[in-house]
Amino acid sequence: MAYIAIFITYIFINNFILSQFLGLCPFIGVSKNSESAIGMGMAVTFVMGIASIITWVVYNLVLLPLGLAYLQTLSFILVIAGLVQFVEMIIQKNSPALYQALGIFLPLITTNCAVLGIAIMNITEGYNIMESFSAGIAAGIGFTLALVLMSNIRERLDLHPVRKAFRGVPIAFISGGLMALAFMAFDKSLLTNLLG
Amino acid sequence: MNILFAFLIIAVLGLALGLGLAFAAKKFAVEKDERAEQILAILPGANCGACGYPGCSGYAGALSGGKAQNGLCSPGGAKTSALVAKILGIADEGAGERMVAFVHCRGNHELTKRDFQYEGIEECSAAHMLFQGESSCKYGCLHLGSCMRVCPTNAIHRDEKGNVTVDPEACIGCKKCTLVCPTKVIRMLPARGSHAIACNSRDPGPVVRKICQVGCIACKICEKKFPDSGCTVINFLSEIDYAKPMTQIADAAAACPTKCIVEAKQ
């Protein structure tokens, strides 16, 4: 039950892009077509899931016993950056096809605040390692959902007679704002109604 | 004491990650062909696809792997093929002749009759689906400029009358426009050619005369009066054989009653 709650929370209620406003750079930058949006979403989900586990281990097994909890942000960034590089190498070696699809997006994720966000959120929520992992995956799915929805909207917008001053990024921001408004409908009461 | 501890932990963490990455970089190193990167640096980088490979990097990879023929890069021409041959250590066969695209039609809405008026998507393929376009001549240019939009170098222009022309200086010979043109009125011709036939109509002379003022009416003046012009009328359309000397082509152009032999370098 707790896992279902985590998934619903991070996909809808606390959607990283549309209600937490984390990771907005790829939300505007990579949402021009749905193919690359899905690629970016998959890569972020993958990295978020693994980063959740690693940062949990670093925090609970290294920083906490030594009384250095205040170093979390610094060490998390270090770990995430190293991890993404490592993942990139493995993918490049073992699956050139996946590397071709994700390759350009992977380095972008290193400095994505959504990844750091989920790592810190896991700590403040006090999740155990499995809960952290599910939260990471769920946040990634929520990110992908927002990105794919946005890319489909933008693909349709391209065919519409938008005023010149609003073409491109401005109209994308307006659409994103409206989407965020719609996502405000998902709140804690949804969770109580669904799961009791 | 505490600050020292913090310093040590971060230093150790950084060192472990750094060493781990260095080790992984060795272990998971992907062997890259250096020649592919050298070739990629030489290629023009237009990613036009004229060679038939997905972008310049695709062609560079195929060349270094010995899978592709040298000299397929039309934007690079002879210069590029010579440099590539040097890197690969093979004999340079040359890039062949520089070819440029040419729109074989000078008809427009004033000079050519229309069956109906097309109002719809500004795309030649869409217009062509409707009775092969609005013009009475079904072989000519549709004037909607699909070729202009695919041209990677913006070498294709359309004037206010709708005439579409290719700038031979700016054309890199990627053939993208010839593929997108539904009437195939854009074809490649050697860049050295001074003149070209500005008509693509295979209709018999009397038909062309009725519907277009600048079409080839297959009168054979160019072929018969100027045998050294290189022109031959095949299937009601004059064609220039660029392999011939073409010494009389300027005279033939002047004598052409519908003036459809035009200078290619305009």
Interface residues (C-beta under 8 A of the other chain):
Chain A: V58 V62 L63 L66 G67 L68 L71 L74 S75 L78 V79 G82 Q85 F86 M89 I90 Q92 K93
Chain B: N2 F5 A6 I9 I10 L13 G14 L17 G18 G20 L21 A24 A25 F28 A29 V30
